[in-house]
């Protein structure tokens, strides 16, 4: 039986690894400080520098007394005191056999598990009774001891209590047979289901996308329109008269501008597609190619590697089941796993084969290389359909804006005043309009005051003379001459009425002053 943590024994007939007798160990007279180096296993030093005839560390001249004096562990002296007190026994230092950095990393990982060494050992031996989750198994796989570390802790002959935390863990877990393969098989049983389901879904999406592209009537009509427009644009040049074009060239349609630079060939194709039959409309394209978006991001090479890894891990579980004893609880778990997932491996292989065949046929259908992957076929189509939808939205928005502009223009023409008798006059500014209204009001008040004064005889002589002149010129009889009211309005607008009022008030004051002087 191989040692714990080691691989399986070599097959019959294979050459055994060269062996070397164990090297004699030194025995210092006092406890010495430790050098935490990584010891190369004896089986690996054959035919190396370390075993050459002229390399012998026993020939090194070492003054052991001086060396022990410098690097020997010194006992602490008791503090001097007046009374004789018994010396407290010094606590013994922990023995550390593993590299310091490696030991710290392992200790951190074990602390996160929050499990004792015995609980970890029990979970590895019987994972069905003491289950671990997937994260715990992955963490343990990262801190399993190497063969060199196992050999180092097994060679320790001192007190077990003096070993450090990591050394104790390695010593306990190292007693489990086939530790590494056992933990790997346990990880496979936990992760195989989700990994295989995800891979199956991705492969199936590519198969469905191939079928949808071949059956899409809308895509066929769209490519026909693009080919016709491209051949017409290229005319008799060497690019014209084409039977086909590469799917990657669909992205160049947006680069072709119209003569007035207001639209592009992509927008023109979107306009034609929007006016096509229902099964070739832009909305129909989206419904006919539902798996295109998911399939374009699936790298064929990576999926092949994933399937190969799943098949290898499934076979590894079978080998581990053969190595387990009949009484091992782990064997029951492995048997259940194999019987449950054996058909899934077959299904994955069949879907992968179908996907490769359909993808190859589709690539040849488009005139592309047979090795074209999903990113070569589905990615250009997906990006073009997205750009086509955006161009369609641009067209709809532009048409709505144009209809709105025409409606506003027609509404403005209906509101425009039409007069056949008078010429069009420019509208007055707000300040001029307000001044005219004020002057008209002033003229009306002046006219009413003048008319009332003439009837009552209270009007001043100046006003009477002014009214007489106006009545002599003509009344408001419609005879073609300006009436009193119109004259007042005109005088008010020109400022004459205001000047006449000032003159009337000045004459009134002068008359009053003459009367006062006469009385005096």
Residue pairs with C-beta under 8 A, 6 or more apart in sequence:
1 177
2 8
2 9
2 178
3 150
4 150
4 174
4 175
4 176
4 177
4 178
4 179
5 144
5 145
5 147
5 150
5 174
5 178
5 179
5 180
6 147
7 180
7 181
8 178
8 323
10 16
17 43
18 43
18 46
18 47
19 42
19 43
19 46
20 42
20 43
20 45
20 46
20 51
22 42
23 42
28 64
28 68
28 72
29 64
29 68
30 68
30 72
30 73
31 72
31 73
32 68
32 71
32 72
32 73
33 71
33 72
33 73
34 95
34 96
36 96
36 97
36 98
36 99
36 100
38 99
38 148
39 148
39 151
39 152
40 50
40 148
41 147
41 148
41 151
45 51
49 55
73 93
75 90
76 90
78 85
78 87
92 159
92 162
93 162
94 162
94 163
94 164
95 156
95 158
95 162
95 163
95 164
95 167
96 103
96 164
96 167
97 152
97 153
97 156
97 163
97 164
97 167
98 106
98 149
98 152
98 153
98 164
98 166
98 167
98 170
102 149
103 164
103 166
103 167
105 143
106 143
106 166
106 169
107 165
107 166
109 139
109 142
109 143
110 143
110 165
110 166
110 169
112 139
113 120
113 136
113 139
113 140
115 123
115 136
117 168
117 169
117 172
117 173
118 172
119 130
120 140
120 169
120 173
121 172
121 173
121 175
121 176
122 129
122 130
123 130
123 131
123 132
124 140
124 173
124 176
124 179
124 182
124 183
124 186
125 176
125 329
125 330
126 329
126 330
127 186
127 329
127 330
127 333
128 329
128 330
128 332
128 333
129 329
132 140
132 186
133 190
134 187
134 190
134 191
137 183
137 186
137 187
137 190
138 187
140 183
141 183
141 184
141 187
144 173
144 179
144 180
144 183
145 153
145 170
145 173
145 174
149 170
150 170
150 174
153 163
153 167
153 170
153 171
153 174
154 171
154 174
156 163
156 167
156 171
160 168
160 171
163 171
173 179
176 182
178 320
178 323
181 316
181 319
181 320
181 323
182 320
182 330
184 313
184 316
184 320
185 316
185 317
185 320
185 330
185 334
186 330
188 313
188 314
188 316
188 317
188 337
189 317
189 333
189 334
189 337
192 310
192 313
192 314
192 337
192 341
193 341
195 306
195 310
196 310
196 341
196 344
196 345
196 348
199 303
199 306
199 307
199 310
199 348
200 344
200 347
200 348
200 351
202 294
202 298
202 303
203 298
203 303
203 348
203 351
203 352
203 355
204 351
205 291
205 294
205 295
205 298
206 291
206 295
206 298
206 355
206 358
206 359
206 374
207 351
207 354
207 355
207 358
208 290
208 291
208 295
209 289
209 291
209 292
209 294
209 295
209 374
209 378
210 355
210 358
210 359
210 361
210 362
211 358
212 288
212 289
212 290
212 291
212 292
213 219
213 289
213 292
213 362
213 377
213 378
213 381
214 362
214 365
215 288
216 285
216 288
216 289
217 279
217 280
217 284
217 288
218 279
218 280
218 281
218 284
218 285
218 288
219 285
219 288
219 289
219 381
221 273
221 276
221 280
222 269
222 273
222 280
222 285
222 388
225 269
225 272
225 273
226 245
226 250
226 253
226 269
227 242
227 244
227 245
229 265
229 268
229 269
230 239
230 242
230 245
231 240
231 241
231 242
233 256
233 265
234 240
234 241
234 242
244 366
244 367
246 367
246 368
247 366
247 368
247 376
247 377
247 380
247 381
247 384
248 380
250 380
250 381
250 383
250 384
251 380
251 383
251 384
251 387
253 264
253 265
253 266
253 269
253 384
253 387
254 264
254 265
254 266
254 387
254 391
255 264
256 264
256 265
256 266
257 263
257 264
258 264
258 268
264 391
266 387
266 388
266 391
267 391
267 394
267 395
269 388
269 391
270 282
270 388
270 389
270 391
270 392
270 394
270 395
271 392
271 395
273 280
273 281
273 282
273 285
273 388
273 392
274 281
274 282
274 392
274 395
278 284
282 388
282 389
282 392
285 385
285 388
286 385
286 389
289 381
289 385
292 378
292 381
292 382
292 385
293 382
295 374
295 378
296 374
296 375
296 378
296 379
296 381
296 382
297 374
297 375
297 379
298 374
299 373
299 374
299 375
300 356
300 359
300 373
300 374
301 373
303 352
304 352
307 348
307 349
307 352
310 345
310 348
311 345
311 349
314 338
314 341
314 342
314 345
317 334
317 337
317 338
318 338
320 334
321 331
321 334
321 335
321 338
324 330
324 331
324 334
325 331
359 372
359 373
359 374
359 377
360 370
360 371
362 377
363 369
363 370
363 371
363 372
363 376
363 377
364 370
366 377
368 376
368 377
369 376
428 436
436 493
439 489
439 492
439 493
440 489
440 492
440 493
442 492
442 497
443 485
443 488
443 489
443 490
443 491
443 492
443 493
443 497
444 485
444 488
444 489
446 488
446 492
446 497
447 484
447 485
447 488
447 489
450 459
450 463
450 466
450 467
450 484
450 488
451 484
453 459
453 460
453 463
453 464
454 464
454 467
459 467
460 504
460 507
460 508
462 500
462 503
462 504
462 507
463 504
466 500
467 484
470 484
470 487
471 484
473 481
473 482
473 487
474 481
474 482
474 483
475 483
475 484
476 483
476 484
476 485
476 486
477 483
482 490
488 497
491 497
491 500
492 498
